């Protein structure tokens, strides 16, 4: 039986054509959760000026039984440090105004990230008295909230009905700040298996004008923050090319760090071994993944990176760092290898090992099945059914 109406709150969300892909994993998840509901409403509040900051523009849109809204509200970054309750109030009021204007009815709220969406959701619930589920995706922010015993985070967790954490080892940390483990559930992110699956490698390389006679190392990630570890990836490539010439590292993504990364490549004389191809539409990423030999994500910290699951769905080995939820998924050398973060030598060693290894692609594919979005969505909906008090008949 279908549930009635779901309200999703997310502080970032892709535009209609996925030319902007912030929190694309939320959109991909909803594509499967929608099958359990009559209607799904997505609200992604935008502070004035955010469109310019993100270099994109938003218009409300809908597809299938999903309607997406981007209400605007006044906010300034200083509120995060000196007026977070005021921030929540401003954002909550913009959401409330939209709900009333559009006459939106819903029976359940699912907020992605505790701050600010979860905090907004539990305040909004004072008006609607429906269950609230929060998925906490962050790594550093989450750990800081635990270490500092952040009142807004803790109060938000106490007021909601269920918490989904993408990293299993963090469940006990919630208990350390007084949150009952009975309301906390581990569900990782996933991937769209109708998009991310195995294509013929050389056909993909031909379409992308990539060489057939090179070992291709792929990285996909925005170049906005040093936390993604591109510096160490390039240093690792510099180590590898000292004794082999048959590699090409392709970095897909754009952002403010691109000039710095390009300078590092030029300073090390790696122009023939590292190429920046800029941002690509999300729908093109499967081609790039299937064109590579190994995928590398050298992050300094992570939550539960979607590209990891997409990589496995394409039957490619994943080379990552021992951060966030990555070790939970790459729990065996059958699926990939893990390096120490901020350690270019270790990363270079793991990349070389991966390039020289005969990977069992069938084993990787079988392992990836559990992370398909349809399987993940089913687990989430089970939480809706079993752990949230409801005002309607299931």
C-alpha positions as CSV (number, residue, x, y, z in Angstrom):
1,X,0.0,0.0,0.0
2,X,1.3,3.5,-0.8
3,X,1.9,6.0,1.9
4,X,0.3,9.4,1.4
5,X,2.5,12.5,1.1
6,X,6.2,12.9,2.0
7,X,7.9,16.3,2.6
8,X,11.7,16.3,2.0
9,X,13.8,19.2,3.3
10,X,17.3,19.6,1.9
11,X,19.6,22.7,2.1
12,X,20.9,21.9,-1.4
13,X,19.3,20.2,-4.3
14,X,20.0,19.8,-8.1
15,X,18.2,22.0,-10.6
16,X,15.8,20.5,-13.2
17,X,18.4,19.4,-15.7
18,X,21.1,18.5,-13.2
19,X,23.4,21.1,-14.5
20,X,23.9,21.9,-10.9
21,X,24.3,18.7,-8.9
22,X,24.6,19.7,-5.2
23,X,23.2,16.9,-3.1
24,X,22.5,14.8,-6.2
25,X,22.3,11.8,-4.0
26,X,19.2,13.1,-2.3
27,X,17.5,13.5,-5.7
28,X,18.6,10.0,-6.8
29,X,17.3,8.5,-3.5
30,X,13.9,10.3,-3.9
31,X,13.5,8.8,-7.4
32,X,13.0,5.4,-5.7
33,X,11.3,6.5,-2.5
34,X,8.6,8.2,-4.6
35,X,7.3,4.8,-5.6
36,X,6.0,4.4,-2.0
37,X,4.1,7.7,-1.9
38,X,1.2,9.4,-3.6
39,X,3.1,12.7,-3.6
40,X,6.6,13.8,-2.7
41,X,7.3,17.5,-2.0
42,X,10.9,18.7,-1.9
43,X,11.7,22.0,-0.4
44,X,15.3,23.4,-0.6
45,X,15.4,26.9,0.9
46,X,17.8,29.4,-0.7
47,X,19.3,32.3,1.1
48,X,19.3,35.4,-1.1
49,X,22.6,35.5,-3.0
50,X,23.1,31.7,-2.9
51,X,22.4,31.4,-6.6
52,X,25.3,33.7,-7.4
53,X,27.5,31.9,-5.0
54,X,26.7,28.6,-6.6
55,X,26.8,30.1,-10.1
56,X,23.5,28.7,-11.0
57,X,19.8,29.6,-11.1
58,X,16.8,27.8,-9.7
59,X,13.2,27.4,-10.8
60,X,10.6,25.2,-9.2
61,X,9.9,22.1,-11.2
62,X,8.2,18.7,-11.0
63,X,8.7,15.2,-12.4
64,X,6.6,12.1,-11.9
65,X,4.9,12.6,-8.5
66,X,7.6,14.9,-7.2
67,X,7.4,18.7,-6.9
68,X,10.5,20.7,-6.1
69,X,10.5,24.2,-4.6
70,X,13.3,26.7,-3.9
71,X,11.8,29.4,-1.6
72,X,14.1,32.3,-0.9
73,X,14.8,33.9,2.5
74,X,17.1,36.5,4.0
75,X,20.2,35.2,5.7
76,X,23.9,36.0,6.3
77,X,26.7,33.6,7.1
78,X,27.5,35.3,10.4
79,X,24.2,33.9,11.8
80,X,25.9,30.5,11.9
81,X,28.3,31.8,14.5
82,X,26.2,34.4,16.3
83,X,22.6,33.6,15.7
84,X,21.9,30.0,14.6
85,X,18.4,30.0,16.3
86,X,17.6,33.1,14.2
87,X,18.9,31.3,11.1
88,X,16.6,28.4,11.8
89,X,13.6,30.7,12.4
90,X,14.2,32.6,9.1
91,X,14.5,29.4,7.1
92,X,11.6,27.7,8.8
93,X,9.3,30.7,8.2
94,X,10.2,30.6,4.4
95,X,9.2,26.9,4.3
96,X,6.1,27.5,6.3
97,X,5.0,30.4,4.0
98,X,5.5,28.2,1.0
99,X,3.6,25.3,2.5
100,X,0.6,27.5,3.2
101,X,0.8,29.3,-0.2
102,X,0.9,26.0,-2.2
103,X,-1.5,24.2,0.2
104,X,0.9,21.4,0.7
105,X,-0.3,18.5,2.8
106,X,2.1,15.9,4.1
107,X,2.2,13.0,6.6
108,X,6.0,12.7,7.2
109,X,9.1,14.9,7.0
110,X,12.5,13.6,6.0
111,X,15.3,16.1,6.4
112,X,18.8,15.6,5.0
113,X,21.5,16.9,7.3
114,X,20.9,17.9,10.9
115,X,22.0,21.4,10.2
116,X,20.1,23.3,9.1
117,X,17.4,21.1,7.5
118,X,16.8,18.9,10.5
119,X,16.6,21.8,12.9
120,X,14.1,23.5,10.6
121,X,12.1,20.3,10.3
122,X,11.6,19.8,14.1
123,X,10.6,23.5,14.5
124,X,8.2,23.1,11.5
125,X,6.7,20.1,13.2
126,X,5.3,22.3,16.0
127,X,2.7,23.3,13.4
128,X,2.0,20.0,11.8
129,X,2.6,17.2,14.4
130,X,3.9,14.6,12.0
131,X,6.9,12.2,12.3
132,X,10.4,13.6,11.5
133,X,13.3,11.5,10.1
134,X,16.7,13.0,9.8
135,X,19.6,11.6,7.7
136,X,23.0,12.8,8.9
137,X,25.5,12.7,6.1
138,X,28.4,14.8,7.3
139,X,31.8,13.7,8.8
140,X,33.7,16.7,10.3
141,X,30.5,18.6,11.2
142,X,29.0,15.6,12.9
143,X,32.2,14.9,14.9
144,X,32.4,18.5,16.0
145,X,28.8,18.5,17.1
146,X,29.5,15.4,19.3
147,X,32.8,16.7,20.7
148,X,31.3,20.1,21.5
149,X,28.0,18.7,22.7
150,X,26.3,21.1,20.4
151,X,22.9,22.0,21.9
152,X,21.2,22.6,18.5
153,X,22.3,19.3,17.1
154,X,21.5,17.4,20.3
155,X,18.1,19.0,20.8
156,X,17.2,18.4,17.1
157,X,18.1,14.7,17.5
158,X,16.0,14.4,20.6
159,X,13.0,16.0,19.0
160,X,13.0,13.8,15.8
161,X,11.5,10.4,15.6
162,X,14.3,8.5,13.8
163,X,17.9,9.3,12.7
164,X,19.6,7.6,9.8
165,X,23.4,7.7,9.9
166,X,25.3,6.8,6.8
167,X,28.3,5.6,8.8
168,X,27.8,2.6,11.1
169,X,30.6,3.2,13.5
170,X,29.0,6.5,14.6
171,X,25.9,4.9,16.2
172,X,27.5,4.8,19.7
173,X,28.5,8.5,19.5
174,X,24.9,9.5,19.5
175,X,24.5,7.6,22.8
176,X,27.4,9.6,24.2
177,X,25.3,12.7,24.0
178,X,22.1,11.2,25.3
179,X,20.4,10.0,22.2
180,X,18.7,6.6,22.5
181,X,20.2,4.0,20.1
182,X,16.7,2.7,19.5
183,X,16.0,5.7,17.2
184,X,19.3,5.5,15.3
185,X,19.7,3.4,12.1
186,X,22.6,2.8,9.8
187,X,21.7,3.1,6.1
188,X,24.4,4.0,3.6
189,X,24.0,6.0,0.4
190,X,23.5,4.1,-2.9
191,X,23.7,4.3,-6.6
192,X,21.3,4.3,-9.6
193,X,21.9,0.9,-11.2
194,X,19.9,1.9,-14.3
195,X,22.6,4.5,-15.0
196,X,25.8,3.2,-13.4
197,X,26.5,-0.2,-14.8
198,X,29.3,-1.8,-17.0
199,X,29.8,-0.5,-20.5
200,X,32.6,-1.6,-22.9
201,X,35.7,0.2,-21.8
202,X,37.2,0.9,-25.2
203,X,33.9,2.2,-26.6
204,X,33.8,4.7,-23.7
205,X,37.3,5.8,-24.3
206,X,36.6,6.4,-28.0
207,X,33.6,8.5,-27.2
208,X,35.6,10.6,-24.7
209,X,38.8,10.8,-26.9
210,X,40.8,9.0,-24.3
211,X,43.8,6.9,-25.3
212,X,43.4,3.1,-25.5
213,X,47.0,2.3,-24.6
214,X,47.1,4.0,-21.2
215,X,46.2,2.9,-17.7
216,X,43.5,5.5,-16.8
217,X,43.1,6.7,-13.2
218,X,39.9,8.6,-12.7
219,X,38.8,11.1,-10.1
220,X,35.4,12.8,-10.0
221,X,34.8,15.7,-7.6
222,X,34.3,19.4,-7.4
223,X,37.4,21.5,-7.1
224,X,36.0,23.7,-4.3
225,X,37.8,22.5,-1.2
226,X,41.2,21.0,-0.4
227,X,39.3,18.4,1.6
228,X,39.0,16.3,-1.5
229,X,42.7,15.7,-1.5
230,X,43.6,16.5,-5.2
231,X,46.9,17.8,-4.1
232,X,47.9,14.4,-2.8
233,X,46.6,12.6,-5.9
234,X,48.8,14.7,-8.1
235,X,51.8,14.1,-5.8
236,X,51.0,10.4,-6.0
237,X,51.0,10.5,-9.8
238,X,54.3,12.3,-9.7
239,X,55.7,9.3,-7.7
240,X,54.3,6.7,-10.1
241,X,55.6,8.3,-13.3
242,X,59.1,8.1,-12.0
243,X,59.2,4.5,-13.1
244,X,56.2,4.0,-15.5
245,X,55.0,6.2,-18.4
246,X,51.8,4.3,-19.3
247,X,49.3,6.2,-17.0
248,X,46.9,9.0,-17.4
249,X,45.0,10.6,-14.5
250,X,41.7,12.2,-15.5
251,X,40.1,14.7,-13.0
252,X,36.5,15.5,-13.7
253,X,35.2,18.5,-11.9
254,X,35.5,22.3,-11.7
255,X,35.8,24.9,-9.0
256,X,37.8,27.7,-7.6
257,X,40.9,25.5,-6.9
258,X,41.3,24.6,-10.6
259,X,44.1,27.3,-11.2
260,X,46.0,26.0,-8.1
261,X,45.7,22.4,-9.2
262,X,46.7,23.2,-12.8
263,X,49.8,25.1,-11.5
264,X,50.8,22.1,-9.4
265,X,50.5,19.9,-12.5
266,X,52.6,22.2,-14.6
267,X,55.2,22.8,-11.9
268,X,55.7,19.0,-11.6
269,X,55.8,18.6,-15.4
270,X,52.8,16.3,-15.4
271,X,50.9,17.8,-18.3
272,X,51.1,14.4,-20.2
273,X,50.0,12.4,-17.2
274,X,47.3,14.5,-15.5
275,X,44.4,16.2,-17.3
276,X,41.6,18.4,-16.0
277,X,38.5,18.0,-18.1
278,X,36.2,20.3,-16.1
279,X,32.7,19.7,-14.9
280,X,30.5,17.2,-16.7
281,X,26.8,16.5,-16.6
282,X,25.9,13.8,-14.0
283,X,24.5,11.7,-16.8
284,X,27.9,11.5,-18.5
285,X,29.8,10.3,-15.4
286,X,29.1,6.5,-16.2
287,X,31.0,6.9,-19.4
288,X,34.0,8.3,-17.6
289,X,33.9,5.6,-14.9
290,X,33.7,2.9,-17.5
291,X,36.6,4.3,-19.4
292,X,39.0,4.0,-16.4
293,X,41.0,1.2,-14.9
294,X,40.7,2.4,-11.3
295,X,38.8,5.2,-9.5
296,X,40.6,7.2,-6.9
297,X,39.1,9.5,-4.2
298,X,41.9,10.8,-1.9
299,X,39.7,12.7,0.5
300,X,40.9,14.0,3.8
301,X,37.5,13.4,5.3
302,X,34.2,12.1,3.9
303,X,30.7,11.0,4.9
304,X,29.5,8.3,2.6
305,X,30.6,9.4,-1.0
306,X,28.1,8.5,-3.7
307,X,30.8,8.1,-6.3
308,X,32.1,5.1,-4.3
309,X,28.9,3.2,-4.9
310,X,28.7,4.4,-8.5
311,X,32.2,3.2,-9.1
312,X,31.4,-0.3,-7.7
313,X,28.2,-0.4,-9.8
314,X,30.4,0.1,-12.9
315,X,32.5,-2.9,-11.7
316,X,35.6,-0.7,-11.1
317,X,37.9,-1.0,-8.1
318,X,37.7,2.0,-5.7
319,X,40.9,3.4,-4.2
320,X,40.1,5.7,-1.3
321,X,41.3,6.8,2.1
322,X,40.6,5.6,5.6
323,X,38.1,8.3,6.4
324,X,34.4,8.6,7.0
325,X,32.2,5.7,5.8
326,X,34.7,4.6,3.2
327,X,36.2,1.7,5.3
328,X,32.7,0.4,6.1
329,X,32.2,-0.2,2.4
330,X,35.6,-1.0,1.1
331,X,35.9,-3.7,3.7
332,X,37.8,-6.1,1.5
333,X,40.7,-5.9,-1.0
334,X,38.3,-7.6,-3.4
335,X,36.5,-4.3,-4.0
336,X,39.3,-1.7,-3.7
337,X,42.2,-0.5,-1.6
338,X,42.6,2.1,1.2
339,X,45.4,4.5,1.8
340,X,46.2,6.8,4.7
341,X,44.8,10.3,4.2
342,X,47.3,13.1,3.4
343,X,49.9,10.5,2.4
344,X,50.9,10.7,-1.2
345,X,53.4,7.8,-1.0
346,X,50.9,5.4,0.4
347,X,48.3,6.5,-2.1
348,X,50.8,6.0,-5.0
349,X,51.6,2.5,-3.7
350,X,47.8,1.6,-3.5
351,X,47.2,3.0,-7.0
352,X,50.1,0.9,-8.5
353,X,48.9,-2.2,-6.7
354,X,45.4,-1.7,-8.1
355,X,46.8,-1.1,-11.7
356,X,48.7,-4.3,-11.5
357,X,46.0,-6.4,-10.0
358,X,43.6,-8.7,-11.9
359,X,40.3,-7.6,-10.4
360,X,37.2,-9.9,-10.3
361,X,34.7,-7.6,-11.9
362,X,31.8,-10.0,-11.3
363,X,32.6,-10.1,-7.6
364,X,32.6,-6.3,-7.4
365,X,29.3,-6.2,-9.2
366,X,27.7,-8.7,-6.9
367,X,28.9,-6.8,-3.9
368,X,27.5,-3.5,-5.3
369,X,24.0,-5.0,-5.6
370,X,23.2,-4.3,-1.9
371,X,23.8,-0.5,-2.5
372,X,21.3,-0.1,-5.4
373,X,19.0,2.8,-4.6
374,X,15.9,0.6,-4.8
375,X,17.4,-1.6,-2.0
376,X,18.4,1.5,0.1
377,X,15.0,3.1,-0.5
378,X,13.2,-0.1,0.8
379,X,15.3,0.1,4.0
380,X,14.4,3.8,4.5
381,X,10.7,3.2,4.0
382,X,10.8,0.3,6.5
383,X,12.0,2.9,9.1
384,X,9.0,5.1,8.1
385,X,6.7,2.2,8.7
386,X,8.1,0.7,11.8
387,X,9.7,3.5,13.8
388,X,7.6,6.6,13.2
389,X,4.3,7.2,14.9
390,X,1.8,8.1,12.3
391,X,-1.5,9.9,12.0
392,X,-2.7,7.8,9.1
393,X,-3.5,4.1,8.5
394,X,-0.7,2.2,6.9
